[in-house]
Amino acid sequence: MQPNLSPMLWLVGFQMGLYAFGWFLCSLLLKEDRAAVGHWGVFLLLVGVVMLLAGMRGEPRHWLFYNGANVLSLVAFAAVRRGIERFMRVSRHDLEQATVLVLVGGAIALLGPSEEHASWRVILTYGCQGYLMLRAMWGVRRALRLEFGPGTLAAIVAPGLLISVLLATLALKQAFDFAHPMEMQRNTAANYGLMYYYLGGSAMFNFGFMVLLTQRLVVKLQQSSRRDALTGLFNRRALDEELQRTWQRHQRGREAFAMLVADIDHFKQINDTYGHAAGDRVLTSLARILQGHARGTDIVGRIGGDEILIVLPKANLHEAERFAERLRRLVEAETIRAGTHALHVTISIGMARVEGGDASIEAVIARADTALYRAKGAGRNRVDIAAGVASVPLQAAAGS
């Protein structure tokens, strides 16, 4: 019997267990990403168990230490792939993974632990591990780039692809040297290199995904500090910042913009009759309609109570008017469920656009407010355009 590297396997297994314990602790604190983090913990725990089982290999050969360890390693890689997919909010491939596990894992389980079948176990195990890791990296590449940028994409995907290449290389090496099994417990330079790679790779894995979690949390905190807690629209602080940017762009390039101020008709009556929970439901429904209706460049914020301010950059007069009228009709047609009640609400909208004589953006807001009060005074559920808008042509965006 060849000497084995059990101490090295046990060291790697213990290290994986520590990492797994850390991720399980993180899962208790991270509600939104708990499932993904839990999957990463399962991956590391199973890899640690695989290492410990491999460290117990010897004669006579027991199925658990050989075949069982190989099957568990496949489950581990399936778990990490599923965790990555959940973290990135992409489509999961549970049926594909289950099929691979049943076919390949079943084949490994049936081969038996004898040395006669050792090379086949090595080929199937490393080949399947490489396939699962490659599919994981390929499946989330676009989502990683969109959320975290190309730099983070490279930092996460490159090590994953290297792991896939390494595993595929080991499977091919075993295929071309079939007579000499490359079982993990054997005291060879390749296996020592593999153990060092596991130690370094797991550290990179943990560091990389901790960076992703941190980046997501930082972005979430930044967004929450700029968003209204109820509606998800810009809060007053963020709205003021966006308005100043809009005004600066207008001053630099005379870039046109239109502004709408919308107010829910009889909102106090809704609160008094149906309760504040119903009023909140009306506000969230209005916010949902706005978010689905607005363009990516539009600025939509809650400026207090039931009043919403909307800035339409580079919009001409007719575009802004069509936007406002379409918004009014969408709200009017919406049925809002508040407990046992089905509510139908309307909004009034005041519209203004920037003019050459405006000294500040507050002047534009004031004209839109005046138009809003006129709309309410004229019977509500209508759009009113601030005086003087039609008399001065709105500067169109370049190329429009």
N, C-alpha and C positions, 0 to 999 in steps of 0.2 A: 504493500500500500504506500502510495506517495505521501510525503509530508503535506500538511495543509496549512493554510494561513488563518486558522480559527481566531487567534487574538485580534488580527486586523479586521476580520468580519464582525466580531463582537464590538470592537471600537466604533466601526461605522454604524452598526445597528443601534448602539447606545446614543450616538450623535443624532441619528434620525429620530429616535424616540424623544429626545429633548426638543428638537425642532417641532415635532408633532404636538407635544405638550404646549409649546408656546402658541401655536396656531389655534389649538382648542381654547386656550384662555382668551385669545383675540376674538374668537367667535362669540364669546359671551358678551363682549362689548360692542360688537358691530352688527347691529340688527339688520341693516339693509344688505350687507354682504356676508351674512352669517353662513348661508348654505355654501357659498363658494369657498370661504375660509375653512369650513368644516371638511369639505372635500380635499383641500390641500393637506389638512391634518391627517386625514385617513390615508392619503398617498404616502406621506412620510412615515406614518406608523407602520403601514404594511411593508414598506421597503425595509424598515428597521427589523420587523419580524422575519422577513426573508433573509436578511443578513444573519440573524441569530440562528435560524434553522440551518442555513448553509454552514455556519460554524460548527454545528453538531454532526455534520456528515462524517461517516466512517463505515466500517464493516461491522455487522451486516448492514446492508442498505435498507433503510426504512422509507416507505413511500412518502411520508410527510416531509422528510428532510430534503428529498429530491423533487419529486413531482409536485408535492404540495407547495413547496417554496416557489417553484416556477409558476404555478397557477396563480398564487397570491401576488406575484410580481406583475402579472398581466392585469389583475384586478386593480392594483395600485396605479398603473399607468392609465387605465380607463377612468379611475377616480380623478386623477389630476386633470385629464382632458375635460371631463365633465365640469370640474370646478372652474377651469379657465373659461369655458363657454358660459357658465352661469355668471361669472364675474363680469364678463364683457357684454352680457345681455344679447348673445347671438343664439341662433337656433341650435338646440342640442341634437345629438345624433345617437340617442339611446338605443334605437333598434339596430343601427350599424354596430355599435359597441357590443350589444348583447350577442349579435350574430358572430362577431369575431371571437368573443370570449367563449361561446359555446363550441365553436368549431375548433379553434386553436387550443383553448384550455382543455376541451374534451379529448383532443388528440394527445396532449401531453399527459393527461391523467391516465389514459389507457395504455400508454407506452410502457409503464412500469419503471421501477427505479434502477434496474440493472445497468451495468456499464455498457452492455451491448447496445442499449438505446440512448446512451448519454449524448452522442453527437446530434441525434435528431431533437432531443429536448433543448439543447443549446441553440440550434438553428431556429426552431419554432419560437422559443422564448425571446431571444434577442431580435429576431425579425419582427415579431408582433409588437414588442415594446417600441421599436423604431418606427413602425407604421403608426401606432397610436400617438406618439409624440409629434410626428410629422403632420398628421391630420389636425392635431390640436393647434399647432402654430399656423398652419395654412388657414384654418377656419376663422381665426380671430385677427388676422393681420390687418384687414380693413378697419375693423372696429378699434383696434389699438391705435392705428394712425390717426383716425378721426378724433378720438378722445384725448390721446396723450401726445400726438405729434410723431414725426418720423424718427427723432432721436430715441425716444422711448421704445418705439417699434423695433428699431435695430437692437437696442439693449436687451429686449426680451426675446425676440424671435431668433436672433443669431445664436445665442447659447442653446435654445431649443433645437434648432436645426443641426447644430454641432453634435448634440446628444443623439439625434436621429441618425446622423452619419456614422457616429461611433458604433452605435448598436447594429446598424446595417453592416458595417465593416466586420464586426465580430461574427455576425451570422455568416457572412460570405467567407471569412477566414476559416471558420469551422467547416463549411461546405467543401472547401478546397483541401482541407486537411482532415478528412472525415475519420481517419484511423486513429487520431489522437484527440480525444474529447477535451474540450476547454471548460470543464466544469469549474464553477466559481471557487470551490474550496482548494483547488490544486495550487501548489506553490510554484507559480510561474510569474515571469516578469509582466506578462500581459495582464494577469489577474491583479498583481500589485498596482499596476497602472490604472486598472479599472477602479480599484478601491480609492486611490487618490482622486480619481476623477469624480467618484461619488461624493467624496468629502468636499471637493471644490465646487462641483456642480450643485450640490444641495445648498451650499452657502450662497452661491450666485442666485439660485432659485428663491431662497428666502429673502435675500436682500432686494432682488428685483421686484418681487411682488409686494414687499413692504413699501417700496418706493411708489408703486402703483396705488396702493391703498392710501398712502399719505397724500399723493397728488389729488386723488379723488376727494379726500376729506377736506383738503385745503380749498379746492374749487367749490365744494358744497358749502363750506363756511363763508366763502366770499359771496356766493350767490345768495345765501340766506340773509346776509347782512344788507343786501340790496333788494330783497324781495319782500313784498307784503305777505305776512304769514297766512292770511286767509285765502287770498286770491292767486298768489304766485306772481302777480304783476309787479313791476317796479314799485318800490316804496318811495316816499317823498324825497329821501336823501338821494337815492339813485336817480330819481327823475330830475332833480335839480342839476345833477352832474351831466346827465344826457342833454338837458335843455341848454346848458352852457356850451357844450360841444357843438350842438346844432347851431347856436347863435354865432359861435366863432367861425364855423364853416361858412355861414351866410356872410359874415363880414369879410372874410378872406376872398371868397369867390362869388359873392352875390348868389349863392346857392339857394334856390327857392325851397320853401316848405309850407305845408298847410297844417293847421292845428284844429283838432276837434275837442270839445269838452262835452261829455255825455253825462246825463243824470237820470237815474231810475225814477219814473213817475210814481208819485204817491208812496214812496218808500217807507215813510214813517207810518203810514196807515197799514202797510204790510206787517211791519214789526208789531204795531199795537194790536192788530187783529189775529195774527197767526203766531206771533212770538219771534224773538230774535234769531232762533235757529232757522226759521223760515227765511228771514231776511238774509242770513248768511248763505243759505242755499241759493237765493236769488243772485247774490253777488258772485258766488263761485260759478254759477251757470253763465252769467254775463262774461266773466273772465275767460271761461272756456270758449265761448263763441268768439271773443276778441282774439284769443291766441290762435284759433283755427282760421280766422279771417284775415289777420294782419300779415303783411309781408315780413320777411326776415329783417329788413332794415327799419321797419316802423318801430316807434317808441310808444309803449303802452304802460301807463302807470296809474295807480290809485292815489288821488291827492287828498282823500279824506271822505269819510262816510261812504256815500254811494256815488261819489263823483269820480269819473275816469277821464284822464287826459291822454290824447293820442296825437302824436306828431308823425306826419307823413312826409319824409324827406323826398325831394325831387318830384313831388306830385304836382301836376297842374290843377287848375281849378275844377275841371270836369272830372278828373280822376278822384279828387278828394270828395266831390259831391256825390259821385257814384258810390264811393266807399261808405260814406255816411248813410246814404239811403239804403244800401244793401244791409248794413249793420242794423239799421232800425227795423227793417222787415224781418231779418233773422230773429231778432229778440222778440218781436211781436208774435212770430209763429211758434216760438218755443213753448213747450209745456214743462213746467218745473214742478217736480214732485217734492212736497214738503210734508212728511208724515202721511196723513190720509188725504191731504189737500192737493189738488192739481191747480197750480197758479199760472196765470197768463199776465205778463207784465209788459210795459212799454217803456221806451226811453225817449228823452228829448235831447237833441244835439245842437250845439252852437258851433259854427265853423268860421274860422278866419284864416287869412294867409298873410305871410310877411309882406310888408310894403316898404318902399324906399325910405319913407319918413319915419319908420319905427326906430326909436332911440334904444330900445331894449326888447328882449323877448317877453318881458312882462307886459309890454304894450299889446303884443299879439294875443297873449292870454286874456288880457282885459277885454279885448274886442270879442273873443270867442265866448267869454262869460256873458257879455251883454247880449250876444246872439242867443245864448242858451236861455236867458231869462225871457227874451222875446218869444222863443219857442214855447216855453211853459205858459206864458201869459196868453198865447194864441190858442191854447187848448191842449198842449202836450202832444206826445207821439208824433213829432215832426222834426225836420232839420231846418235851421235858420242860418243864413249866411250873413256874416258881419257886414255892416254898411261900408260901401266903398270897395268891396272885393271885386265886384264885376267891372268897376270903372278903370282898374289898372291891370294890365295883363300880367299874369304870373310868369316869371322867367322859367323856361323849360330847362330840363337837364340836358347836358351836352349829349348830342346824338339822338335825342328823342324827337 
